[in-house]
Amino acid sequence: MLKRTCLQNALNAIAKANLEEMPLEQNGDFYGLTLLGRGVTYIVWLVSCLSNKGTICKFVLRVPKVIGMLPELRNEIGWLRYVSKHIPGVPIPKVYAFNITQKIDDCFIAEEYIVGEPLSKMWALYTDDEKHSVALKLAEVIVDLAAARFESICGLTPELEPGPAIEVPKLFECRFRDFSEDIHVIGEYKSTKEYVLSRYDEQIRHYEDMGNFDGLVGVEDVSVEKLRATRQKMAKEPPAFPTDEPFAISHGSFCGKNILMTPRDAKVAAVLHWKYAGAYPLSEVYKGSKFMKVDSDKARQEYTFWEREIFHLIGVVARKRGWKKEDADLLIRNARRDSAASEHIDELERARVGICHEPGDSKGFTLY
């Protein structure tokens, strides 16, 4: 168990100064801090402290840097707690403690420290048999997440109630202008139609308000008039708009750097970074993952082979678990991109990544 005195001593030490590392010197139960990472929005520390058994134990302490990132923190805590409670087959770090207030200096999440290396670093070291074992585990994780069902497109609060979801493009494309909550949270929405129409409304407001695009590539070609026309078309009754799919869990950033592998064997130790997770239509749960480095033609060929294998294994696992054929087909639909499904998928994609291009147009912002 995490000692409150150790946690408080760590927080006090962080608050003292811009420390990058503290020596391993005992201060009660608290031994020291080591900086694990410093990003745009978070600082991540490894805290060492004395356990009840007299041994040194460690946990991860993540501290947000800007108040506008608190929706991410709330959403990540919610999904970590949900998965831990309802989907034990998906390995994740345990949440020991958290605090979320409007005072940024008081906010944090303390979670389990898991030793491992990212899959993107380890993949090239594995044998083909080990790679197949990893691919199967990734497929099982995806099917586990896809089996959960929700009544709306949403994120989760720490209390496991539906809340706003967090979407990556709002942060990493042209809207990375400030950290106010209203620019990167969405939902909840009871239908796909409500969700997509709200994305059009948000985009129209955004481009009307931007004024000066500051030379951002692609943005100057966005037509608000076209967005309005497409939004009006999508607002019409079916069949102009596709029917709803089941809503299931999309991790939001399922890639090699966020999949932690055990040091001595090809086992998945943990799936990390759930801040962009949300409940979305089933065909959005898995759209591929950059599980390995692709830095050559040979690597690209290998990536293509194993990506197809993962999609295949997702279908195999889903069928073995007794999934309905139509649901299994939705889950692996992105492997085929068949013409019958493309309109629905493209519309959902445009909603997810920031609707600023016409169907079939290569311009606009992409998440992948």
C-alpha positions as CSV (number, residue, x, y, z in Angstrom):
1,M,0.0,0.0,0.0
2,L,1.1,3.6,-0.7
3,K,2.0,5.5,2.4
4,R,0.3,8.9,2.7
5,T,3.3,10.4,4.4
6,C,5.6,9.3,1.5
7,L,3.2,10.7,-1.1
8,Q,2.9,14.0,0.8
9,N,6.7,14.3,1.2
10,A,7.1,13.7,-2.5
11,L,4.6,16.4,-3.4
12,N,6.3,18.8,-1.0
13,A,9.7,18.1,-2.6
14,I,8.3,18.7,-6.1
15,A,6.7,22.0,-4.9
16,K,10.0,23.3,-3.5
17,A,11.8,24.0,-6.8
18,N,12.4,22.9,-10.3
19,L,14.2,19.8,-9.2
20,E,15.1,17.3,-11.9
21,E,16.4,14.7,-9.4
22,M,16.7,14.3,-5.7
23,P,19.3,12.0,-4.1
24,L,18.2,8.8,-2.4
25,E,18.3,10.3,1.1
26,Q,15.8,9.2,3.7
27,N,13.3,11.7,5.0
28,G,11.0,9.6,7.1
29,D,9.4,7.1,4.7
30,F,10.4,9.1,1.7
31,Y,13.7,8.4,0.0
32,G,13.8,10.5,-3.2
33,L,12.6,11.5,-6.6
34,T,13.9,10.7,-10.1
35,L,12.6,12.5,-13.2
36,L,11.2,10.1,-15.7
37,G,9.9,12.6,-18.2
38,R,8.9,16.2,-18.9
39,G,6.3,16.8,-21.6
40,V,4.2,19.7,-22.7
41,T,1.5,19.0,-20.3
42,Y,2.9,16.7,-17.6
43,I,6.0,16.0,-15.5
44,V,6.5,12.4,-14.5
45,W,8.4,11.4,-11.4
46,L,9.6,8.0,-10.0
47,V,9.2,8.2,-6.2
48,S,11.1,5.8,-3.9
49,C,9.9,5.2,-0.4
50,L,10.1,2.8,2.5
51,S,7.5,0.1,2.6
52,N,5.9,-1.4,5.8
53,K,8.3,-4.3,5.4
54,G,11.3,-2.1,5.4
55,T,12.2,-2.4,1.7
56,I,12.4,0.3,-0.9
57,C,9.2,0.5,-3.0
58,K,8.6,2.8,-6.0
59,F,5.6,4.4,-7.6
60,V,5.0,6.9,-10.5
61,L,3.7,10.4,-9.7
62,R,2.4,12.4,-12.6
63,V,1.8,16.1,-12.1
64,P,0.0,18.3,-14.7
65,K,1.7,21.5,-15.8
66,V,-1.3,23.5,-17.0
67,I,-4.9,23.7,-15.7
68,G,-6.4,23.0,-19.1
69,M,-5.1,19.5,-19.0
70,L,-7.2,18.5,-16.0
71,P,-9.9,17.0,-18.3
72,E,-7.2,14.6,-19.6
73,L,-6.3,13.6,-16.0
74,R,-10.0,13.0,-15.0
75,N,-10.6,10.9,-18.1
76,E,-7.4,8.8,-17.7
77,I,-8.2,8.1,-14.0
78,G,-11.7,7.1,-15.0
79,W,-10.6,4.6,-17.7
80,L,-7.8,3.2,-15.5
81,R,-10.3,2.5,-12.7
82,Y,-12.9,1.1,-15.1
83,V,-10.5,-1.3,-16.9
84,S,-9.1,-2.4,-13.5
85,K,-12.5,-3.2,-12.2
86,H,-14.3,-4.6,-15.3
87,I,-11.6,-5.8,-17.7
88,P,-8.9,-7.7,-15.7
89,G,-7.5,-9.3,-18.9
90,V,-6.0,-5.9,-19.9
91,P,-2.8,-5.2,-17.9
92,I,-2.6,-1.6,-16.7
93,P,-0.9,0.2,-13.8
94,K,-2.9,0.4,-10.6
95,V,-4.1,3.9,-9.5
96,Y,-3.0,4.4,-5.9
97,A,-4.2,7.9,-5.3
98,F,-5.2,11.1,-7.2
99,N,-6.3,14.6,-6.6
100,I,-8.0,17.0,-9.0
101,T,-8.8,20.6,-8.0
102,Q,-8.8,23.9,-9.8
103,K,-5.4,24.6,-8.1
104,I,-2.9,23.1,-10.5
105,D,-0.2,22.7,-7.8
106,D,-2.5,20.3,-5.9
107,C,-3.3,18.0,-8.8
108,F,-1.6,14.6,-9.3
109,I,-2.1,10.9,-10.0
110,A,0.0,8.3,-8.2
111,E,0.1,4.9,-9.9
112,E,2.0,1.6,-10.0
113,Y,5.5,1.6,-11.3
114,I,5.9,-1.3,-13.8
115,V,9.4,-2.2,-15.0
116,G,9.5,-2.7,-18.8
117,E,10.5,-1.4,-22.2
118,P,8.2,0.0,-24.9
119,L,7.1,-2.5,-27.6
120,S,8.4,-0.1,-30.3
121,K,11.9,-0.6,-28.9
122,M,11.6,-4.4,-28.2
123,W,9.8,-5.6,-31.4
124,A,12.9,-5.9,-33.5
125,L,14.6,-8.2,-30.9
126,Y,11.8,-10.8,-30.9
127,T,11.7,-14.1,-32.9
128,D,8.8,-14.7,-35.3
129,D,7.2,-17.0,-32.7
130,E,7.5,-14.2,-30.0
131,K,6.1,-11.7,-32.5
132,H,3.1,-13.9,-33.1
133,S,2.6,-14.3,-29.3
134,V,2.7,-10.5,-28.9
135,A,0.3,-10.0,-31.9
136,L,-2.2,-12.4,-30.3
137,K,-2.1,-10.6,-27.0
138,L,-2.7,-7.3,-28.7
139,A,-5.6,-8.8,-30.5
140,E,-7.0,-10.1,-27.2
141,V,-6.6,-6.7,-25.6
142,I,-8.5,-5.1,-28.5
143,V,-11.3,-7.6,-28.3
144,D,-11.5,-7.2,-24.5
145,L,-11.9,-3.4,-24.9
146,A,-14.4,-3.9,-27.8
147,A,-16.6,-6.2,-25.7
148,A,-17.4,-3.5,-23.2
149,R,-20.7,-1.7,-24.1
150,F,-21.7,1.9,-23.4
151,E,-24.9,3.8,-24.0
152,S,-23.2,6.9,-25.5
153,I,-20.0,8.3,-27.0
154,C,-18.2,9.6,-24.0
155,G,-15.2,9.7,-21.7
156,L,-15.3,8.7,-18.0
157,T,-15.1,10.6,-14.8
158,P,-13.0,9.3,-11.9
159,E,-16.4,8.2,-10.4
160,L,-16.9,6.0,-13.5
161,E,-19.8,8.2,-14.7
162,P,-20.1,9.2,-18.4
163,G,-18.2,12.4,-19.1
164,P,-16.5,14.4,-21.9
165,A,-14.0,12.5,-24.0
166,I,-10.6,13.9,-25.0
167,E,-9.6,14.0,-28.6
168,V,-6.0,14.2,-29.8
169,P,-6.3,16.5,-32.9
170,K,-7.7,19.3,-30.7
171,L,-4.3,19.3,-29.0
172,F,-1.8,18.6,-31.6
173,E,-3.0,20.4,-34.7
174,C,-4.0,24.0,-35.3
175,R,-6.1,24.3,-32.1
176,F,-3.1,23.9,-29.9
177,R,-3.4,27.6,-29.0
178,D,-4.4,27.5,-25.4
179,F,-5.5,24.9,-22.8
180,S,-9.0,26.0,-22.1
181,E,-11.2,23.0,-21.5
182,D,-13.8,23.8,-24.2
183,I,-11.4,23.3,-27.1
184,H,-10.5,19.7,-26.5
185,V,-13.4,17.9,-24.7
186,I,-16.5,16.4,-26.4
187,G,-19.6,14.6,-25.4
188,E,-21.3,12.8,-24.1
189,Y,-23.5,12.0,-27.2
190,K,-26.3,9.5,-27.3
191,S,-26.0,8.8,-31.0
192,T,-23.4,8.8,-33.8
193,K,-25.4,11.4,-35.6
194,E,-25.5,13.7,-32.7
195,Y,-21.7,13.3,-32.3
196,V,-20.8,14.0,-35.9
197,L,-23.1,17.0,-36.2
198,S,-21.6,18.5,-33.1
199,R,-18.1,18.1,-34.6
200,Y,-19.3,20.0,-37.7
201,D,-20.7,22.7,-35.4
202,E,-17.5,22.9,-33.5
203,Q,-15.4,23.1,-36.6
204,I,-17.5,25.8,-38.1
205,R,-17.2,27.9,-34.9
206,H,-13.5,27.2,-34.8
207,Y,-12.7,28.4,-38.3
208,E,-15.0,31.4,-38.1
209,D,-13.1,32.4,-34.9
210,M,-9.6,31.7,-36.1
211,G,-9.2,34.8,-38.4
212,N,-5.5,34.7,-39.0
213,F,-4.3,31.1,-39.8
214,D,-0.6,32.1,-39.2
215,G,0.6,30.1,-42.2
216,L,-0.5,26.7,-40.9
217,V,-0.3,24.2,-43.7
218,G,-3.7,23.1,-45.2
219,V,-5.8,25.3,-42.9
220,E,-6.1,28.1,-45.4
221,D,-8.0,25.8,-47.8
222,V,-10.8,25.0,-45.3
223,S,-14.2,26.2,-46.6
224,V,-16.7,27.1,-43.9
225,E,-19.4,27.2,-46.6
226,K,-18.6,23.6,-47.5
227,L,-18.7,22.6,-43.9
228,R,-22.1,24.1,-43.5
229,A,-23.4,22.4,-46.6
230,T,-22.1,19.0,-45.6
231,R,-23.5,19.5,-42.1
232,Q,-26.9,20.3,-43.5
233,K,-26.8,17.2,-45.6
234,M,-25.8,15.0,-42.7
235,A,-28.6,16.5,-40.6
236,K,-31.2,14.9,-42.9
237,E,-33.0,11.8,-41.9
238,P,-31.6,8.3,-42.8
239,P,-30.5,6.9,-45.1
240,A,-28.4,10.0,-45.6
241,F,-26.8,9.1,-42.2
242,P,-25.6,5.6,-41.2
243,T,-27.3,3.8,-38.3
244,D,-25.5,3.5,-34.9
245,E,-23.0,0.9,-34.2
246,P,-22.5,-0.4,-30.6
247,F,-20.3,1.9,-28.5
248,A,-17.1,0.3,-27.1
249,I,-13.8,1.4,-25.7
250,S,-11.2,2.9,-28.0
251,H,-7.8,3.4,-26.2
252,G,-7.1,6.5,-28.4
253,S,-3.3,6.0,-28.5
254,F,-2.7,2.3,-28.9
255,C,0.8,2.2,-30.2
256,G,4.2,0.7,-29.5
257,K,5.4,3.4,-27.2
258,N,2.4,3.0,-24.9
259,I,2.6,-0.8,-24.7
260,L,5.1,-1.9,-22.0
261,M,6.8,-5.2,-22.4
262,T,8.5,-7.3,-19.7
263,P,12.3,-7.1,-19.8
264,R,13.0,-10.9,-20.1
265,D,10.3,-12.3,-22.3
266,A,7.8,-11.2,-24.9
267,K,4.9,-10.5,-22.5
268,V,2.8,-7.4,-22.3
269,A,3.4,-5.9,-18.9
270,A,1.0,-2.9,-19.2
271,V,-1.0,-0.7,-21.6
272,L,-0.2,2.9,-20.6
273,H,-1.6,6.4,-21.3
274,W,-5.4,6.2,-21.3
275,K,-6.0,10.0,-21.4
276,Y,-7.5,9.8,-24.9
277,A,-9.6,6.7,-24.3
278,G,-13.3,6.9,-24.8
279,A,-16.4,5.0,-25.8
280,Y,-16.9,5.3,-29.6
281,P,-18.6,3.3,-32.4
282,L,-17.2,-0.2,-32.7
283,S,-15.5,0.3,-36.0
284,E,-13.4,3.1,-34.3
285,V,-12.0,0.8,-31.6
286,Y,-9.0,-0.4,-33.6
287,K,-7.6,1.3,-36.7
288,G,-4.1,-0.1,-36.6
289,S,-1.2,0.6,-34.3
290,K,2.3,1.8,-34.8
291,F,3.8,-1.0,-32.7
292,M,7.2,-1.0,-34.3
293,K,9.7,1.5,-35.8
294,V,9.2,1.9,-39.6
295,D,12.4,3.4,-40.8
296,S,13.1,1.4,-44.0
297,D,11.3,-0.4,-46.9
298,K,12.0,-3.7,-45.2
299,A,10.6,-2.5,-41.9
300,R,7.5,-1.2,-43.7
301,Q,7.0,-4.6,-45.3
302,E,7.3,-6.3,-41.9
303,Y,4.9,-3.8,-40.4
304,T,2.3,-4.3,-43.1
305,F,2.5,-8.1,-42.6
306,W,2.1,-8.0,-38.9
307,E,-0.6,-5.3,-38.9
308,R,-2.7,-7.6,-41.2
309,E,-1.9,-10.5,-38.9
310,I,-3.2,-8.5,-35.9
311,F,-6.4,-7.7,-37.7
312,H,-6.8,-11.4,-38.6
313,L,-6.2,-12.4,-35.0
314,I,-8.7,-9.9,-33.7
315,G,-11.3,-11.6,-35.9
316,V,-10.2,-15.0,-34.8
317,V,-10.4,-14.1,-31.1
318,A,-13.8,-12.4,-31.5
319,R,-15.3,-15.4,-33.3
320,K,-13.9,-17.8,-30.7
321,R,-15.6,-15.8,-28.0
322,G,-18.9,-16.1,-29.7
323,W,-19.3,-12.6,-31.2
324,K,-22.0,-12.0,-33.7
325,K,-20.7,-11.9,-37.2
326,E,-21.9,-8.3,-37.8
327,D,-20.1,-7.1,-34.7
328,A,-16.9,-9.0,-35.5
329,D,-17.0,-7.5,-39.1
330,L,-17.4,-4.0,-37.7
331,L,-14.4,-4.5,-35.4
332,I,-12.1,-5.5,-38.2
333,R,-13.7,-3.3,-40.9
334,N,-10.6,-1.1,-41.1
335,A,-8.5,-4.0,-42.3
336,R,-10.5,-4.1,-45.5
337,R,-11.8,-0.6,-46.2
338,D,-14.3,-2.1,-48.6
339,S,-16.4,0.4,-50.6
340,A,-19.7,-0.6,-48.9
341,A,-18.2,0.5,-45.6
342,S,-16.1,3.4,-46.7
343,E,-18.7,6.2,-46.4
344,H,-19.5,5.4,-42.8
345,I,-15.9,5.0,-41.8
346,D,-14.8,8.2,-43.5
347,E,-17.5,10.2,-41.8
348,L,-16.5,8.9,-38.4
349,E,-12.9,9.6,-39.2
350,R,-13.6,13.1,-40.2
351,A,-15.4,13.6,-36.9
352,R,-12.6,12.1,-34.9
353,V,-9.7,13.9,-36.5
354,G,-11.3,17.3,-37.0
355,I,-13.7,17.7,-39.9
356,C,-11.9,20.0,-42.3
357,H,-11.8,18.2,-45.6
358,E,-14.2,16.7,-48.1
359,P,-14.6,13.0,-48.6
360,G,-11.7,11.7,-50.7
361,D,-9.6,14.8,-50.2
362,S,-6.1,14.3,-49.0
363,K,-6.0,17.7,-47.2
364,G,-6.9,18.2,-43.6
365,F,-5.6,16.9,-40.3
366,T,-5.0,13.3,-39.7
367,L,-4.4,11.5,-36.4
368,Y,-2.4,8.6,-37.8
